[in-house]
Amino acid sequence: MDWRCPVCHTALKLENTIYRCVNSHTYDRAKEGYVNLLLAHKKKSADPGDSKAMLLSRRMFLEQGYYQPLADALAQTIANYAQGQAQTLLDIGCGEGYYLDQIIQNNPTLQIWGIDIARDAARLAAKRLPSMHFAVASSADLPLADNSVDIVTTVFAPINEAEVVRVLKPNGIWLWVRPGANHLYQLRDLIYAQARLHNTELALPDSLQLLSTQPIQYVLSLQDSKSIEALLAMTPYYWSASLETQQTVKHLSQLTIQVDFQLLALQKSVF
């Protein structure tokens, strides 16, 4: 499998440190190993996506094992579908690579590709996992060919269902992790005047069939301010919190919160 040129949609071939398509569009491979395939006129800001500070906060939080049950469930579900075969997996919104690291440890035969709209995310992921393929790209314009991917994963990432369906092979699997109704409710209750439950309604196009929904729920007790601060900094709730609220949360010495994930397995229909 090859990356796809974002201009003409032909395959990109790596020549030394340059990706080139048949129409001579070129993209430099960064020293960390990723390639930037996000065209300047497709950006909504100069530096879209999560900041480096948010990504490092996420890495600090995740590496303490707080979301290990989710990582384990995701890796096991992939193993059940891949069955040890050398299948291709695309992680949309790969972040700094934590979940892909967990996945490859349990599924070493997978060929893994990851994209993120944040350049710092692709850089951190590529440094962490140098044998994998990473690109800066948008979920709304995936830089891969039609019907080229066996498994797609998205973990709390923006999605474009049409693009997921396009790149999946017939009968391909999409594993979609999204928040359950009560996910991090206690944290949100500190930030919003009236915290609401997450909406878990699901409306799917005919091209996707829901195979299963796996809830992953547990109570998490954070016992130090650094972990609480990292949790806040890695979530979108950070931007909704006033400076006063941010400081209040950062100075908490402990916080007990409900973790509530949904792991959905969907399959691309064959007509």
Backbone as numpy.savetxt, mean C-alpha at the origin, in Angstrom:
# Nx Ny Nz CAx CAy CAz Cx Cy Cz
7.79 -9.77 -16.68 6.94 -8.57 -16.68 7.82 -7.33 -16.68
7.37 -6.30 -17.34 8.11 -5.05 -17.45 7.24 -3.88 -17.00
7.91 -2.82 -16.56 7.19 -1.58 -16.37 6.68 -1.09 -17.71
5.61 -0.30 -17.69 5.01 0.23 -18.90 5.28 1.72 -18.98
5.65 2.19 -20.15 5.91 3.62 -20.35 4.64 4.42 -20.09
4.69 5.43 -19.24 3.49 6.21 -18.95 3.05 7.12 -20.09
3.90 7.28 -21.10 3.55 8.14 -22.23 2.87 7.35 -23.34
3.51 6.26 -23.79 2.99 5.52 -24.95 2.50 4.12 -24.61
2.65 3.71 -23.35 2.13 2.44 -22.85 2.79 1.21 -23.48
4.02 1.36 -23.96 4.79 0.21 -24.41 5.75 -0.21 -23.30
6.31 -1.41 -23.44 7.17 -1.96 -22.39 8.47 -1.17 -22.26
8.93 -1.05 -21.03 10.20 -0.41 -20.75 11.27 -1.47 -20.51
12.41 -1.31 -21.14 13.53 -2.23 -20.95 14.67 -1.48 -20.28
15.31 -2.13 -19.31 16.40 -1.50 -18.57 17.70 -1.68 -19.32
18.34 -0.56 -19.65 19.64 -0.56 -20.30 20.62 0.16 -19.38
21.46 -0.59 -18.69 22.33 -0.05 -17.65 21.48 0.59 -16.56
21.42 1.92 -16.52 20.62 2.58 -15.49 19.46 3.39 -16.08
19.08 3.07 -17.31 18.02 3.82 -17.98 16.95 2.86 -18.49
15.70 3.16 -18.17 14.57 2.44 -18.75 14.19 3.14 -20.04
14.04 2.33 -21.12 13.75 2.91 -22.44 12.67 2.08 -23.12
11.71 2.75 -23.78 10.69 2.06 -24.56 11.05 2.12 -26.05
10.27 1.46 -26.88 10.57 1.43 -28.31 10.44 2.79 -28.97
9.74 3.70 -28.31 9.59 5.06 -28.84 10.60 6.04 -28.25
11.60 5.48 -27.58 12.74 6.25 -27.03 12.36 7.20 -25.91
11.27 6.93 -25.21 11.02 7.64 -23.95 11.90 7.00 -22.90
12.58 7.80 -22.09 13.56 7.28 -21.14 13.27 7.76 -19.73
13.66 6.89 -18.77 13.44 7.17 -17.35 14.65 6.61 -16.60
15.27 7.45 -15.80 16.46 7.05 -15.06 16.11 6.15 -13.89
16.90 5.13 -13.70 16.79 4.29 -12.52 17.62 4.92 -11.40
16.98 5.23 -10.29 17.68 5.87 -9.17 18.70 4.91 -8.56
19.66 5.46 -7.87 20.70 4.61 -7.29 20.14 3.61 -6.28
19.00 3.95 -5.66 18.37 3.02 -4.71 17.65 1.88 -5.42
17.39 2.02 -6.73 16.80 0.93 -7.49 15.40 1.14 -8.00
14.77 2.29 -7.69 13.42 2.55 -8.16 13.46 3.44 -9.40
12.32 3.54 -10.08 12.21 4.42 -11.24 10.99 5.32 -11.07
11.11 6.57 -11.47 10.01 7.53 -11.35 9.22 7.54 -12.66
7.99 7.00 -12.61 7.12 6.94 -13.79 5.90 7.84 -13.62
5.98 8.78 -12.70 4.89 9.74 -12.48 5.20 11.01 -13.26
4.45 11.23 -14.33 4.69 12.39 -15.18 4.37 13.68 -14.45
5.14 14.72 -14.72 5.01 15.98 -13.99 3.61 16.57 -14.11
2.99 16.47 -15.29 1.68 17.08 -15.46 0.56 16.25 -14.84
0.90 15.05 -14.34 -0.09 14.22 -13.66 -0.06 14.44 -12.14
0.90 15.21 -11.66 1.00 15.47 -10.22 0.01 16.55 -9.81
-0.57 16.39 -8.62 -1.45 17.40 -8.07 -0.70 18.35 -7.13
0.55 18.00 -6.83 1.42 18.85 -6.02 2.86 18.54 -6.40
3.77 19.35 -5.92 5.17 19.16 -6.27 5.73 17.86 -5.72
5.25 17.46 -4.55 5.76 16.26 -3.89 4.59 15.49 -3.30
3.82 14.79 -4.13 2.59 14.15 -3.65 2.85 12.94 -2.76
1.80 12.54 -2.05 1.90 11.35 -1.20 2.41 11.66 0.19
2.66 10.61 0.95 3.12 10.77 2.32 4.52 11.38 2.37
4.73 12.20 3.38 6.05 12.80 3.57 7.02 11.77 4.15
8.30 12.10 4.10 9.31 11.19 4.67 9.08 11.01 6.16
8.67 12.08 6.85 8.41 11.98 8.30 7.27 11.00 8.58
6.21 11.05 7.78 5.10 10.12 7.96 5.55 8.68 7.70
6.35 8.50 6.66 6.82 7.15 6.32 7.72 6.58 7.40
8.59 7.41 7.97 9.47 6.94 9.03 8.68 6.67 10.31
7.65 7.46 10.56 6.78 7.19 11.71 6.08 5.85 11.54
5.62 5.58 10.31 4.96 4.30 10.04 5.94 3.14 10.23
7.15 3.30 9.73 8.13 2.22 9.90 8.41 1.97 11.37
8.58 3.03 12.15 8.86 2.89 13.58 7.72 2.16 14.27
6.49 2.52 13.94 5.31 1.91 14.58 5.16 0.45 14.16
5.24 0.19 12.86 5.00 -1.16 12.37 6.07 -2.14 12.82
7.32 -1.68 12.89 8.40 -2.60 13.25 8.37 -3.00 14.72
7.51 -2.38 15.49 7.30 -2.84 16.86 6.26 -3.97 16.94
5.70 -4.34 15.79 4.81 -5.48 15.72 3.36 -5.18 16.04
2.99 -3.92 16.10 1.62 -3.59 16.50 0.57 -4.09 15.50
0.96 -4.15 14.21 0.04 -4.63 13.19 0.47 -6.01 12.66
1.23 -6.75 13.46 1.71 -8.06 13.01 0.57 -9.02 12.65
-0.55 -9.03 13.40 -1.65 -9.92 12.99 -2.15 -9.66 11.57
-2.15 -8.41 11.16 -2.55 -8.09 9.80 -1.51 -8.60 8.80
-0.24 -8.34 9.08 0.82 -8.80 8.18 0.80 -10.31 8.04
0.57 -11.02 9.14 0.52 -12.48 9.11 -0.66 -12.97 8.27
-1.82 -12.35 8.47 -3.01 -12.76 7.73 -2.84 -12.50 6.24
-2.25 -11.38 5.90 -2.05 -11.04 4.49 -1.07 -12.03 3.84
0.04 -12.30 4.53 1.03 -13.23 3.98 0.46 -14.63 3.83
-0.34 -15.08 4.80 -0.92 -16.42 4.74 -1.97 -16.52 3.64
-2.77 -15.48 3.48 -3.78 -15.48 2.43 -3.12 -15.54 1.05
-2.04 -14.81 0.88 -1.30 -14.85 -0.38 -0.73 -16.24 -0.61
-0.18 -16.85 0.43 0.36 -18.20 0.31 -0.73 -19.19 -0.12
-1.93 -19.01 0.41 -3.03 -19.91 0.06 -3.37 -19.81 -1.43
-3.30 -18.62 -1.98 -3.64 -18.44 -3.39 -2.46 -18.76 -4.30
-1.25 -18.36 -3.91 -0.07 -18.58 -4.77 0.36 -20.03 -4.79
0.20 -20.73 -3.66 0.54 -22.16 -3.55 1.96 -22.45 -4.02
2.88 -21.56 -3.65 4.29 -21.79 -3.93 4.71 -21.55 -5.36
3.81 -21.10 -6.21 4.15 -20.85 -7.60 4.79 -19.47 -7.76
5.57 -19.32 -8.82 6.26 -18.06 -9.08 5.31 -17.07 -9.73
4.40 -16.55 -8.94 3.41 -15.62 -9.45 3.87 -14.18 -9.27
3.23 -13.28 -10.02 3.56 -11.86 -9.92 2.58 -11.17 -8.98
3.11 -10.30 -8.14 2.29 -9.55 -7.18 2.61 -8.07 -7.32
1.57 -7.26 -7.39 1.71 -5.81 -7.40 1.11 -5.24 -6.13
1.92 -4.48 -5.38 1.43 -3.79 -4.20 1.23 -2.32 -4.55
-0.02 -1.89 -4.50 -0.37 -0.51 -4.82 -0.37 0.31 -3.54
0.48 1.34 -3.49 0.65 2.10 -2.25 1.55 1.35 -1.30
2.73 0.98 -1.78 3.62 0.07 -1.03 4.23 0.71 0.21
4.17 2.05 0.30 4.78 2.70 1.46 6.26 2.40 1.55
6.75 2.26 2.77 8.19 2.03 2.94 8.56 0.54 2.91
7.61 -0.32 2.57 7.94 -1.71 2.28 7.70 -2.71 3.39
7.08 -2.30 4.50 6.92 -3.22 5.63 6.12 -4.46 5.25
4.97 -4.28 4.65 4.11 -5.43 4.36 4.74 -6.32 3.28
5.39 -5.74 2.30 6.05 -6.56 1.28 7.18 -7.37 1.89
7.87 -6.82 2.85 8.92 -7.56 3.55 8.33 -8.78 4.25
7.20 -8.60 4.89 6.52 -9.71 5.56 6.02 -10.74 4.55
5.50 -10.26 3.44 4.95 -11.15 2.41 6.03 -12.03 1.80
7.17 -11.45 1.44 8.20 -12.21 0.74 8.85 -13.24 1.67
8.89 -12.96 2.95 9.45 -13.93 3.89 8.64 -15.22 3.90
7.33 -15.11 3.68 6.45 -16.27 3.68 6.16 -16.79 2.28
6.52 -16.02 1.26 6.23 -16.40 -0.13 7.45 -16.08 -0.99
8.55 -16.80 -0.81 9.81 -16.43 -1.47 9.82 -16.61 -2.98
8.84 -17.31 -3.54 8.83 -17.51 -5.00 8.11 -16.40 -5.76
7.49 -15.49 -5.04 6.75 -14.41 -5.70 7.70 -13.44 -6.41
7.24 -12.91 -7.52 7.92 -11.80 -8.19 7.13 -10.54 -7.82
7.77 -9.64 -7.09 7.03 -8.54 -6.47 7.39 -7.20 -7.09
6.31 -6.43 -7.35 6.40 -5.08 -7.89 5.61 -4.17 -6.97
6.13 -2.99 -6.69 5.45 -2.06 -5.80 5.45 -0.66 -6.38
4.34 0.03 -6.19 4.29 1.44 -6.62 3.75 2.29 -5.48
4.19 3.53 -5.47 3.67 4.51 -4.53 3.81 5.88 -5.17
2.87 6.75 -4.87 2.92 8.09 -5.46 3.97 8.96 -4.78
4.42 8.55 -3.60 5.43 9.31 -2.86 6.83 8.82 -3.24
7.67 9.73 -3.69 9.03 9.36 -4.07 9.80 8.77 -2.88
9.63 9.37 -1.69 10.34 8.86 -0.53 9.91 7.44 -0.18
8.66 7.10 -0.44 8.20 5.74 -0.19 8.92 4.75 -1.11
8.96 5.05 -2.39 9.64 4.17 -3.34 11.12 4.05 -3.00
11.72 5.15 -2.57 13.14 5.12 -2.21 13.38 4.23 -0.99
12.58 4.40 0.05 12.75 3.60 1.26 12.47 2.12 1.00
11.44 1.84 0.22 11.10 0.45 -0.08 12.19 -0.22 -0.90
12.73 0.50 -1.89 13.77 -0.07 -2.74 15.05 -0.33 -1.95
15.37 0.53 -1.01 16.56 0.31 -0.18 16.35 -0.88 0.74
15.14 -1.06 1.22 14.83 -2.16 2.13 14.79 -3.50 1.39
14.28 -3.48 0.17 14.05 -4.72 -0.58 14.66 -4.59 -1.97
15.98 -4.66 -2.08 16.65 -4.37 -3.35 16.38 -5.38 -4.46
15.87 -6.56 -4.14 15.61 -7.55 -5.18 14.24 -7.37 -5.84
13.44 -6.45 -5.33 12.11 -6.22 -5.87 12.12 -5.02 -6.81
10.99 -4.79 -7.46 10.85 -3.71 -8.45 9.94 -2.63 -7.89
10.42 -1.38 -7.88 9.63 -0.28 -7.33 9.60 0.91 -8.29
8.46 1.59 -8.28 8.30 2.77 -9.13 7.46 3.81 -8.43
7.74 5.06 -8.72 6.86 6.16 -8.33 5.78 6.23 -9.39
4.53 6.04 -8.98 3.43 6.03 -9.94 2.13 6.21 -9.19
1.08 6.52 -9.95 -0.24 6.74 -9.37 -1.09 5.49 -9.50
-1.94 5.25 -8.50 -2.87 4.13 -8.58 -3.91 4.33 -9.68
-4.06 5.57 -10.15 -5.01 5.86 -11.22 -4.44 5.62 -12.61
-3.13 5.31 -12.66 -2.47 5.06 -13.95 -1.32 4.10 -13.70
-1.65 2.84 -13.47 -0.65 1.85 -13.11 0.29 1.58 -14.28
1.60 1.58 -14.05 2.56 1.43 -15.14 2.86 -0.02 -15.49
1.80 -0.82 -15.68 1.93 -2.22 -16.04 0.92 -2.56 -17.13
1.21 -3.59 -17.89 0.37 -3.97 -19.02 -0.94 -4.60 -18.57
-1.91 -4.61 -19.46 -3.18 -5.27 -19.21 -2.95 -6.76 -18.92
-3.74 -7.32 -18.01 -3.74 -8.77 -17.75 -2.34 -9.33 -17.47
-1.57 -8.62 -16.63 -0.17 -9.01 -16.41 0.14 -9.47 -14.99
-0.80 -9.30 -14.05 -0.51 -9.51 -12.63 -1.42 -10.60 -12.07
-0.83 -11.51 -11.28 -1.61 -12.58 -10.65 -2.34 -12.09 -9.40
-1.64 -11.29 -8.58 -2.18 -10.84 -7.30 -1.92 -9.35 -7.14
-2.93 -8.61 -6.74 -2.78 -7.20 -6.38 -3.08 -7.07 -4.89
-2.27 -6.29 -4.18 -2.53 -5.98 -2.78 -2.64 -4.48 -2.61
-3.57 -4.06 -1.76 -3.68 -2.66 -1.36 -3.94 -2.65 0.14
-3.10 -1.96 0.87 -3.24 -1.84 2.32 -3.42 -0.37 2.66
-4.66 0.03 2.96 -4.97 1.42 3.28 -4.44 2.38 2.21
-4.59 2.00 0.96 -4.08 2.82 -0.13 -5.22 3.30 -1.01
-5.07 4.47 -1.63 -6.07 4.90 -2.60 -6.18 3.89 -3.73
-7.39 3.63 -4.20 -7.58 2.61 -5.21 -8.34 3.16 -6.40
-8.11 2.53 -7.52 -8.88 2.79 -8.73 -9.29 1.41 -9.24
-10.54 1.05 -9.01 -10.99 -0.31 -9.32 -10.77 -0.68 -10.78
-11.00 0.26 -11.68 -10.83 -0.02 -13.10 -9.38 -0.38 -13.43
-8.43 0.31 -12.80 -7.03 0.01 -13.03 -6.63 -1.34 -12.42
-7.15 -1.64 -11.24 -6.88 -2.95 -10.64 -7.36 -4.06 -11.56
-8.58 -3.92 -12.06 -9.14 -4.93 -12.96 -8.32 -5.02 -14.24
-7.89 -3.89 -14.76 -7.13 -3.89 -16.02 -5.85 -4.70 -15.93
-5.08 -4.52 -14.84 -3.78 -5.18 -14.76 -3.88 -6.63 -14.29
-4.98 -6.99 -13.62 -5.12 -8.37 -13.15 -5.33 -9.33 -14.32
-4.74 -10.50 -14.21 -5.00 -11.57 -15.16 -6.42 -12.10 -14.94
-7.00 -12.76 -15.93 -8.29 -13.42 -15.70 -8.20 -14.36 -14.51
-9.15 -14.28 -13.62 -9.18 -15.04 -12.35 -8.12 -14.56 -11.35
-7.47 -13.44 -11.63 -6.50 -12.89 -10.69 -7.16 -12.44 -9.41
-6.36 -12.33 -8.35 -6.86 -12.04 -7.01 -6.43 -10.65 -6.56
-7.37 -9.93 -5.98 -7.09 -8.64 -5.37 -7.35 -8.77 -3.87
-6.32 -8.54 -3.07 -6.43 -8.54 -1.62 -6.43 -7.09 -1.14
-7.55 -6.68 -0.62 -7.80 -5.28 -0.27 -7.99 -5.17 1.23
-7.06 -4.49 1.89 -7.15 -4.24 3.33 -7.71 -2.84 3.53
-8.80 -2.75 4.26 -9.44 -1.47 4.54 -9.88 -1.44 6.00
-10.15 -0.26 6.54 -10.54 -0.20 7.95 -11.93 -0.77 8.18
-12.07 -1.52 9.29 -13.38 -1.92 9.75 -14.06 -0.74 10.44
-15.29 -0.93 10.84 -16.10 0.16 11.38 -15.43 0.85 12.58
-14.79 0.07 13.45 -14.27 0.63 14.71 -12.77 0.89 14.69
-12.15 0.86 13.53 -10.70 0.96 13.50 -10.22 2.29 14.08
-9.35 2.19 15.10 -8.73 3.34 15.77 -9.75 4.35 16.27
-10.90 3.85 16.71 -11.97 4.76 17.11 -11.52 5.68 18.25
-10.78 5.14 19.21 -10.38 5.94 20.37 -9.44 7.07 19.97
-8.59 6.82 18.97 -7.71 7.89 18.48 -8.53 8.96 17.77
-9.47 8.53 16.94 -10.31 9.50 16.23 -11.18 10.30 17.19
-11.54 9.67 18.29 -12.37 10.36 19.28 -11.61 11.50 19.95
-10.29 11.41 19.98 -9.48 12.49 20.54 -9.35 13.67 19.57
-9.58 13.40 18.30 -9.31 14.40 17.26 -10.57 15.10 16.79
-11.64 14.34 16.62 -12.87 14.91 16.07 -13.88 15.21 17.16
-14.66 16.25 16.96 -15.70 16.60 17.93 -16.72 15.48 18.05
-16.98 14.80 16.93 -17.90 13.66 16.95 -17.34 12.60 16.00
-16.61 11.66 16.57 -16.02 10.59 15.76 -17.11 9.67 15.23
-16.95 9.29 13.98 -17.93 8.41 13.35 -17.28 7.07 13.03
-18.12 6.04 12.93 -17.63 4.74 12.52 -17.29 4.78 11.04
-16.31 3.98 10.64 -15.96 3.88 9.23 -17.11 3.24 8.45
-17.32 3.73 7.27 -18.33 3.15 6.39 -17.76 1.90 5.73
-18.38 0.77 5.94 -17.88 -0.49 5.39 -18.78 -1.05 4.29
-19.68 -0.22 3.76 -20.50 -0.68 2.65 -19.61 -0.98 1.44
-20.05 -1.93 0.64 -19.23 -2.37 -0.49 -20.10 -2.46 -1.74
-19.69 -1.75 -2.78 -20.37 -1.82 -4.08 -19.31 -2.16 -5.12
-19.44 -3.32 -5.73 -18.43 -3.80 -6.67 -18.96 -3.82 -8.09
-18.09 -3.56 -9.06 -18.50 -3.72 -10.46 -18.65 -5.20 -10.79
-19.30 -5.49 -11.90 -19.52 -6.87 -12.31 -18.20 -7.61 -12.59
-17.15 -6.85 -12.83 -15.86 -7.46 -13.16 -15.14 -8.03 -11.94
-15.67 -7.80 -10.74 -15.05 -8.30 -9.52 -16.05 -9.12 -8.71
-15.57 -10.24 -8.19 -16.39 -11.11 -7.35 -15.76 -11.19 -5.97
-16.54 -10.95 -4.92 -16.05 -11.05 -3.55 -15.98 -12.52 -3.14
-14.77 -12.97 -2.81 -14.58 -14.36 -2.39 -14.71 -14.53 -0.88
-14.16 -13.57 -0.13 -14.21 -13.69 1.33 -13.92 -12.34 1.97
-14.37 -12.19 3.20 -14.05 -11.04 4.04 -13.55 -11.55 5.37
-12.31 -11.24 5.69 -11.70 -11.71 6.93 -11.53 -10.54 7.90
-12.26 -10.54 9.01 -12.04 -9.48 10.01 -10.80 -9.77 10.85
-10.06 -8.75 11.15 -8.88 -8.86 12.02 -9.07 -7.80 13.09
-9.43 -8.23 14.28 -9.82 -7.29 15.34 -9.12 -7.65 16.64
-8.58 -6.63 17.30 -7.97 -6.84 18.61 -7.78 -5.48 19.28
-7.55 -5.52 20.57 -7.31 -4.30 21.34 -5.81 -4.12 21.49
-5.36 -2.91 21.20 -3.93 -2.60 21.24 -3.67 -1.60 22.36
-2.71 -1.93 23.21 -2.35 -1.05 24.32 -0.97 -0.44 24.07
-0.94 0.85 23.83 0.32 1.56 23.63 0.75 2.17 24.95
1.99 1.87 25.34 2.44 2.23 26.68 3.54 3.29 26.70
3.76 3.96 25.56 4.76 5.03 25.55 4.36 6.10 24.55
4.78 7.31 24.83 4.36 8.46 24.03 4.92 8.40 22.61
6.10 7.82 22.42 6.68 7.77 21.08 5.84 6.91 20.14
5.34 5.79 20.63 4.49 4.94 19.80 3.17 5.63 19.47
2.62 6.34 20.45 1.36 7.06 20.22 1.58 8.18 19.21
2.68 8.89 19.35 3.00 9.96 18.42 3.20 9.42 17.00
3.89 8.26 16.89 4.12 7.65 15.58 2.82 7.21 14.95
1.92 6.65 15.74 0.62 6.23 15.22 -0.13 7.42 14.64
-0.18 8.50 15.39 -0.87 9.69 14.91 -0.23 10.21 13.63
1.10 10.26 13.61 1.82 10.85 12.47 1.67 10.03 11.20
1.40 8.72 11.32 1.31 7.88 10.13 -0.11 7.79 9.58
-1.07 8.38 10.24 -2.46 8.32 9.79 -2.90 9.65 9.18
-3.92 9.62 8.34 -4.45 10.89 7.79 -5.11 11.76 8.85
-5.38 11.18 10.03 -6.01 11.96 11.10 -5.09 13.09 11.57
-3.79 12.92 11.35 -2.82 13.93 11.76 -3.16 15.29 11.16
-3.58 15.28 9.88 -3.85 16.53 9.19 -5.17 17.15 9.63
-6.03 16.35 10.25 -7.31 16.87 10.74 -7.21 17.42 12.16
-6.12 17.10 12.83 -5.97 17.51 14.23 -5.38 18.91 14.32
-5.93 19.71 15.21 -5.36 21.02 15.47 -4.00 20.85 16.14
-3.21 21.92 16.14 -1.90 21.86 16.79 -2.05 21.52 18.27
-3.08 22.06 18.88 -3.32 21.78 20.29 -3.64 20.30 20.50
-4.47 19.74 19.63 -4.81 18.32 19.75 -3.60 17.45 19.47
-2.81 17.81 18.47 -1.59 17.05 18.18 -0.69 16.98 19.41
-0.51 18.10 20.08 0.35 18.13 21.27 -0.26 17.30 22.40
-1.58 17.36 22.54 -2.24 16.57 23.59 -2.01 15.09 23.36
-2.20 14.64 22.12 -2.03 13.22 21.80 -0.57 12.81 21.97
0.35 13.64 21.52 1.77 13.31 21.60 2.25 13.13 23.03
1.60 13.80 23.97 2.05 13.74 25.35 1.30 12.69 26.19
0.46 11.92 25.54 -0.18 10.82 26.27 0.86 9.75 26.60
0.80 9.22 27.80 1.74 8.17 28.20 1.23 6.78 27.88
-0.09 6.65 27.65 -0.64 5.36 27.25 -1.96 5.59 26.52
-2.29 4.63 25.67 -3.52 4.72 24.90 -3.96 3.32 24.52
-5.19 3.00 24.85 -5.77 1.71 24.47 -6.75 1.95 23.34
-6.55 1.25 22.22 -7.35 1.49 21.03 -7.82 0.18 20.41
-8.91 0.27 19.68 -9.46 -0.86 18.96 -8.85 -0.91 17.56
-8.26 -2.05 17.22 -7.76 -2.27 15.87 -8.80 -3.11 15.14
-9.21 -2.66 13.97 -10.30 -3.32 13.25 -10.02 -3.24 11.75
-9.49 -4.33 11.21 -9.19 -4.41 9.78 -10.20 -5.32 9.09
-10.38 -5.10 7.81 -11.07 -6.04 6.94 -10.13 -6.42 5.80
-9.91 -7.72 5.65 -9.11 -8.23 4.54 -10.06 -8.88 3.54
-10.27 -8.19 2.43 -11.20 -8.67 1.41 -10.40 -9.37 0.31
-10.88 -10.52 -0.11 -10.32 -11.24 -1.25 -11.32 -11.17 -2.39
-10.90 -10.56 -3.50 -11.76 -10.41 -4.67 -11.10 -11.05 -5.87
-11.91 -11.51 -6.79 -11.38 -12.18 -7.98 -11.91 -11.51 -9.23
-11.03 -11.35 -10.21 -11.44 -10.78 -11.49 -12.28 -11.79 -12.26
-13.46 -11.39 -12.63 -14.37 -12.28 -13.33 -13.90 -12.52 -14.76
-14.25 -13.66 -15.29 -13.93 -14.00 -16.68 -15.26 -14.11 -17.43
-15.41 -13.30 -18.44 -16.66 -13.28 -19.19 -16.51 -14.11 -20.47
